[in-house]
């Protein structure tokens, strides 16, 4: 039986963590919102970068 070799790389985990910290700083989130940003990261980015005001259809 052939052995399968699995390599672990912390590069992507470190890049993700750095981007997460950047997001918390950029959006000026508090502790609770910062913790929720782990799960809801796209929502907070979209909310911060959306054009304010109502949109017309």
Backbone atoms as SQL, in Angstrom:
CREATE TABLE atoms (id INTEGER PRIMARY KEY, chain TEXT, resi INTEGER, resn TEXT, atom TEXT, x REAL, y REAL, z REAL);
INSERT INTO atoms VALUES
  (1, 'A', 1, 'UNK', 'N', 0.846, -1.182, 0.000),
  (2, 'A', 1, 'UNK', 'CA', 0.000, 0.000, 0.000),
  (3, 'A', 1, 'UNK', 'C', 0.890, 1.244, 0.000),
  (4, 'A', 2, 'UNK', 'N', 0.538, 2.182, -0.841),
  (5, 'A', 2, 'UNK', 'CA', 1.314, 3.412, -0.983),
  (6, 'A', 2, 'UNK', 'C', 0.961, 4.397, 0.135),
  (7, 'A', 3, 'UNK', 'N', 1.992, 5.007, 0.725),
  (8, 'A', 3, 'UNK', 'CA', 1.769, 5.994, 1.782),
  (9, 'A', 3, 'UNK', 'C', 1.424, 7.341, 1.167),
  (10, 'A', 4, 'UNK', 'N', 0.515, 8.042, 1.806),
  (11, 'A', 4, 'UNK', 'CA', 0.124, 9.379, 1.364),
  (12, 'A', 4, 'UNK', 'C', 0.805, 10.383, 2.272),
  (13, 'A', 5, 'UNK', 'N', 1.458, 11.340, 1.657),
  (14, 'A', 5, 'UNK', 'CA', 2.186, 12.349, 2.426),
  (15, 'A', 5, 'UNK', 'C', 1.367, 13.642, 2.429),
  (16, 'A', 6, 'UNK', 'N', 1.125, 14.163, 3.616),
  (17, 'A', 6, 'UNK', 'CA', 0.368, 15.405, 3.771),
  (18, 'A', 6, 'UNK', 'C', 1.318, 16.458, 4.304),
  (19, 'A', 7, 'UNK', 'N', 1.394, 17.574, 3.596),
  (20, 'A', 7, 'UNK', 'CA', 2.247, 18.677, 4.036),
  (21, 'A', 7, 'UNK', 'C', 1.373, 19.803, 4.562),
  (22, 'A', 8, 'UNK', 'N', 1.764, 20.326, 5.696),
  (23, 'A', 8, 'UNK', 'CA', 1.029, 21.430, 6.297),
  (24, 'A', 8, 'UNK', 'C', 1.791, 22.717, 6.043),
  (25, 'A', 9, 'UNK', 'N', 1.065, 23.750, 5.692),
  (26, 'A', 9, 'UNK', 'CA', 1.683, 25.044, 5.452),
  (27, 'A', 9, 'UNK', 'C', 0.940, 26.096, 6.245),
  (28, 'A', 10, 'UNK', 'N', 1.659, 26.845, 7.031),
  (29, 'A', 10, 'UNK', 'CA', 1.024, 27.894, 7.817),
  (30, 'A', 10, 'UNK', 'C', 0.973, 29.213, 7.049),
  (31, 'A', 11, 'UNK', 'N', 1.411, 29.207, 5.802),
  (32, 'A', 11, 'UNK', 'CA', 1.414, 30.433, 5.013),
  (33, 'A', 11, 'UNK', 'C', 0.002, 30.972, 4.821),
  (34, 'A', 12, 'UNK', 'N', -0.934, 30.123, 4.391),
  (35, 'A', 12, 'UNK', 'CA', -2.301, 30.591, 4.144),
  (36, 'A', 12, 'UNK', 'C', -3.000, 30.974, 5.435),
  (37, 'A', 13, 'UNK', 'N', -2.752, 30.246, 6.491),
  (38, 'A', 13, 'UNK', 'CA', -3.349, 30.593, 7.785),
  (39, 'A', 13, 'UNK', 'C', -2.845, 31.938, 8.276),
  (40, 'A', 14, 'UNK', 'N', -1.566, 32.187, 8.099),
  (41, 'A', 14, 'UNK', 'CA', -0.996, 33.481, 8.497),
  (42, 'A', 14, 'UNK', 'C', -1.515, 34.618, 7.639),
  (43, 'A', 15, 'UNK', 'N', -1.667, 34.361, 6.344),
  (44, 'A', 15, 'UNK', 'CA', -2.201, 35.395, 5.446),
  (45, 'A', 15, 'UNK', 'C', -3.655, 35.698, 5.801),
  (46, 'A', 16, 'UNK', 'N', -4.428, 34.666, 6.101),
  (47, 'A', 16, 'UNK', 'CA', -5.827, 34.865, 6.485),
  (48, 'A', 16, 'UNK', 'C', -5.901, 35.668, 7.777),
  (49, 'A', 17, 'UNK', 'N', -5.075, 35.326, 8.760),
  (50, 'A', 17, 'UNK', 'CA', -5.084, 36.025, 10.045),
  (51, 'A', 17, 'UNK', 'C', -4.683, 37.487, 9.869),
  (52, 'A', 18, 'UNK', 'N', -3.673, 37.755, 9.047),
  (53, 'A', 18, 'UNK', 'CA', -3.251, 39.143, 8.788),
  (54, 'A', 18, 'UNK', 'C', -4.362, 39.935, 8.109),
  (55, 'A', 19, 'UNK', 'N', -5.052, 39.320, 7.151),
  (56, 'A', 19, 'UNK', 'CA', -6.162, 39.994, 6.479),
  (57, 'A', 19, 'UNK', 'C', -7.313, 40.240, 7.443),
  (58, 'A', 20, 'UNK', 'N', -7.554, 39.313, 8.350),
  (59, 'A', 20, 'UNK', 'CA', -8.607, 39.477, 9.342),
  (60, 'A', 20, 'UNK', 'C', -8.284, 40.644, 10.271),
  (61, 'A', 21, 'UNK', 'N', -7.035, 40.734, 10.719),
  (62, 'A', 21, 'UNK', 'CA', -6.633, 41.857, 11.573),
  (63, 'A', 21, 'UNK', 'C', -6.729, 43.175, 10.821),
  (64, 'A', 22, 'UNK', 'N', -6.353, 43.186, 9.551),
  (65, 'A', 22, 'UNK', 'CA', -6.483, 44.398, 8.737),
  (66, 'A', 22, 'UNK', 'C', -7.941, 44.824, 8.647),
  (67, 'A', 23, 'UNK', 'N', -8.833, 43.861, 8.448),
  (68, 'A', 23, 'UNK', 'CA', -10.264, 44.169, 8.338),
  (69, 'A', 23, 'UNK', 'C', -10.786, 44.784, 9.626),
  (70, 'A', 24, 'UNK', 'N', -10.415, 44.236, 10.761),
  (71, 'A', 24, 'UNK', 'CA', -10.861, 44.776, 12.044),
  (72, 'A', 24, 'UNK', 'C', -10.375, 46.213, 12.209),
  (73, 'A', 25, 'UNK', 'N', -9.125, 46.480, 11.860),
  (74, 'A', 25, 'UNK', 'CA', -8.593, 47.834, 11.963),
  (75, 'A', 25, 'UNK', 'C', -9.214, 48.785, 10.964),
  (76, 'A', 26, 'UNK', 'N', -9.403, 48.336, 9.729),
  (77, 'A', 26, 'UNK', 'CA', -9.956, 49.185, 8.671),
  (78, 'A', 26, 'UNK', 'C', -11.394, 49.587, 8.975),
  (79, 'A', 27, 'UNK', 'N', -12.174, 48.647, 9.483),
  (80, 'A', 27, 'UNK', 'CA', -13.581, 48.919, 9.760),
  (81, 'A', 27, 'UNK', 'C', -13.808, 49.462, 11.171),
  (82, 'A', 28, 'UNK', 'N', -12.743, 49.564, 11.954),
  (83, 'A', 28, 'UNK', 'CA', -12.797, 50.058, 13.328),
  (84, 'A', 28, 'UNK', 'C', -13.843, 49.306, 14.152),
  (85, 'A', 29, 'UNK', 'N', -13.754, 47.979, 14.113),
  (86, 'A', 29, 'UNK', 'CA', -14.701, 47.134, 14.827),
  (87, 'A', 29, 'UNK', 'C', -14.270, 46.963, 16.277),
  (88, 'A', 30, 'UNK', 'N', -15.251, 46.821, 17.164),
  (89, 'A', 30, 'UNK', 'CA', -14.984, 46.534, 18.561),
  (90, 'A', 30, 'UNK', 'C', -14.684, 45.056, 18.753),
  (91, 'A', 31, 'UNK', 'N', -14.580, 44.647, 20.010),
  (92, 'A', 31, 'UNK', 'CA', -14.206, 43.265, 20.322),
  (93, 'A', 31, 'UNK', 'C', -15.256, 42.261, 19.832),
  (94, 'A', 32, 'UNK', 'N', -16.518, 42.516, 20.131),
  (95, 'A', 32, 'UNK', 'CA', -17.567, 41.561, 19.757),
  (96, 'A', 32, 'UNK', 'C', -17.738, 41.524, 18.242),
  (97, 'A', 33, 'UNK', 'N', -17.803, 42.683, 17.603),
  (98, 'A', 33, 'UNK', 'CA', -17.943, 42.703, 16.145),
  (99, 'A', 33, 'UNK', 'C', -16.684, 42.131, 15.486),
  (100, 'A', 34, 'UNK', 'N', -15.534, 42.347, 16.092),
  (101, 'A', 34, 'UNK', 'CA', -14.300, 41.769, 15.562),
  (102, 'A', 34, 'UNK', 'C', -14.323, 40.253, 15.617),
  (103, 'A', 35, 'UNK', 'N', -14.854, 39.693, 16.707),
  (104, 'A', 35, 'UNK', 'CA', -14.966, 38.237, 16.814),
  (105, 'A', 35, 'UNK', 'C', -15.989, 37.706, 15.809),
  (106, 'A', 36, 'UNK', 'N', -17.087, 38.433, 15.614),
  (107, 'A', 36, 'UNK', 'CA', -18.075, 38.012, 14.634),
  (108, 'A', 36, 'UNK', 'C', -17.533, 38.128, 13.211),
  (109, 'A', 37, 'UNK', 'N', -16.541, 38.989, 13.019),
  (110, 'A', 37, 'UNK', 'CA', -15.971, 39.176, 11.683),
  (111, 'A', 37, 'UNK', 'C', -15.307, 37.910, 11.165),
  (112, 'A', 38, 'UNK', 'N', -14.938, 37.014, 12.064),
  (113, 'A', 38, 'UNK', 'CA', -14.370, 35.740, 11.624),
  (114, 'A', 38, 'UNK', 'C', -15.378, 35.014, 10.734),
  (115, 'A', 39, 'UNK', 'N', -16.638, 35.043, 11.160),
  (116, 'A', 39, 'UNK', 'CA', -17.687, 34.333, 10.438),
  (117, 'A', 39, 'UNK', 'C', -18.342, 35.226, 9.389),
  (118, 'A', 40, 'UNK', 'N', -18.544, 36.473, 9.732),
  (119, 'A', 40, 'UNK', 'CA', -19.318, 37.380, 8.886),
  (120, 'A', 40, 'UNK', 'C', -18.450, 38.384, 8.135),
  (121, 'A', 41, 'UNK', 'N', -17.211, 38.024, 7.853),
  (122, 'A', 41, 'UNK', 'CA', -16.261, 38.928, 7.225),
  (123, 'A', 41, 'UNK', 'C', -16.814, 39.563, 5.945),
  (124, 'A', 42, 'UNK', 'N', -17.383, 38.821, 5.012),
  (125, 'A', 42, 'UNK', 'CA', -17.898, 39.442, 3.785),
  (126, 'A', 42, 'UNK', 'C', -19.006, 40.465, 4.053),
  (127, 'A', 43, 'UNK', 'N', -19.847, 40.211, 5.054),
  (128, 'A', 43, 'UNK', 'CA', -20.927, 41.142, 5.370),
  (129, 'A', 43, 'UNK', 'C', -20.371, 42.491, 5.821),
  (130, 'A', 44, 'UNK', 'N', -19.414, 42.475, 6.735),
  (131, 'A', 44, 'UNK', 'CA', -18.854, 43.721, 7.241),
  (132, 'A', 44, 'UNK', 'C', -18.118, 44.492, 6.147),
  (133, 'A', 45, 'UNK', 'N', -17.399, 43.794, 5.278),
  (134, 'A', 45, 'UNK', 'CA', -16.727, 44.476, 4.170),
  (135, 'A', 45, 'UNK', 'C', -17.733, 45.093, 3.211),
  (136, 'A', 46, 'UNK', 'N', -18.778, 44.361, 2.892),
  (137, 'A', 46, 'UNK', 'CA', -19.800, 44.877, 1.992),
  (138, 'A', 46, 'UNK', 'C', -20.518, 46.073, 2.580),
  (139, 'A', 47, 'UNK', 'N', -20.791, 46.021, 3.872),
  (140, 'A', 47, 'UNK', 'CA', -21.468, 47.123, 4.541),
  (141, 'A', 47, 'UNK', 'C', -20.600, 48.378, 4.536),
  (142, 'A', 48, 'UNK', 'N', -19.315, 48.217, 4.743),
  (143, 'A', 48, 'UNK', 'CA', -18.414, 49.364, 4.798),
  (144, 'A', 48, 'UNK', 'C', -18.155, 49.959, 3.415),
  (145, 'A', 49, 'UNK', 'N', -18.167, 49.133, 2.391),
  (146, 'A', 49, 'UNK', 'CA', -17.820, 49.601, 1.056),
  (147, 'A', 49, 'UNK', 'C', -19.037, 49.903, 0.179),
  (148, 'A', 50, 'UNK', 'N', -20.230, 49.672, 0.697),
  (149, 'A', 50, 'UNK', 'CA', -21.441, 49.928, -0.080),
  (150, 'A', 50, 'UNK', 'C', -21.653, 51.433, -0.232),
  (151, 'A', 51, 'UNK', 'N', -22.286, 51.789, -1.316),
  (152, 'A', 51, 'UNK', 'CA', -22.640, 53.184, -1.536),
  (153, 'A', 51, 'UNK', 'C', -23.784, 53.515, -0.594),
  (154, 'A', 52, 'UNK', 'N', -23.619, 54.566, 0.195),
  (155, 'A', 52, 'UNK', 'CA', -24.656, 54.907, 1.159),
  (156, 'A', 52, 'UNK', 'C', -25.850, 55.547, 0.453),
  (157, 'A', 53, 'UNK', 'N', -26.996, 55.385, 1.061),
  (158, 'A', 53, 'UNK', 'CA', -28.218, 55.944, 0.508),
  (159, 'A', 53, 'UNK', 'C', -29.009, 54.910, -0.251),
  (160, 'A', 54, 'UNK', 'N', -30.292, 55.209, -0.469),
  (161, 'A', 54, 'UNK', 'CA', -31.136, 54.245, -1.179),
  (162, 'A', 54, 'UNK', 'C', -30.766, 54.165, -2.655),
  (163, 'A', 55, 'UNK', 'N', -30.972, 52.995, -3.208),
  (164, 'A', 55, 'UNK', 'CA', -30.700, 52.808, -4.625),
  (165, 'A', 55, 'UNK', 'C', -32.013, 52.761, -5.379),
  (166, 'A', 56, 'UNK', 'N', -32.027, 53.275, -6.593),
  (167, 'A', 56, 'UNK', 'CA', -33.222, 53.281, -7.406),
  (168, 'A', 56, 'UNK', 'C', -33.203, 52.079, -8.348),
  (169, 'A', 57, 'UNK', 'N', -34.336, 51.474, -8.532),
  (170, 'A', 57, 'UNK', 'CA', -34.430, 50.313, -9.422),
  (171, 'A', 57, 'UNK', 'C', -34.715, 50.736, -10.831);
